[in-house]
Amino acid sequence: MYLLIISIVFLLLGFTLRYWINRRKFNRRGVGGIEEFSSYEKATMLRYFERFGKWIAYILIAIGLLYLWRFYRYTS
């Protein structure tokens, strides 16, 4: 039963992180649809952090799916 709970937690964390990053990216867009930053340094750092955050989210989702697969495999 703990495998199911762990898988749900990892899936929720992964999807929540992806949603949060994409929402921040969407809210930075101006009228013309271009992302607006106050400085070059802020733009480059945020892009790297967001890219790293998306990879972390993908890893969390993959781990959640593996735990879910493992749960269903051992309960059968």
Helices and strands as residue ranges (DSSP letters): H 2-27, H 40-75
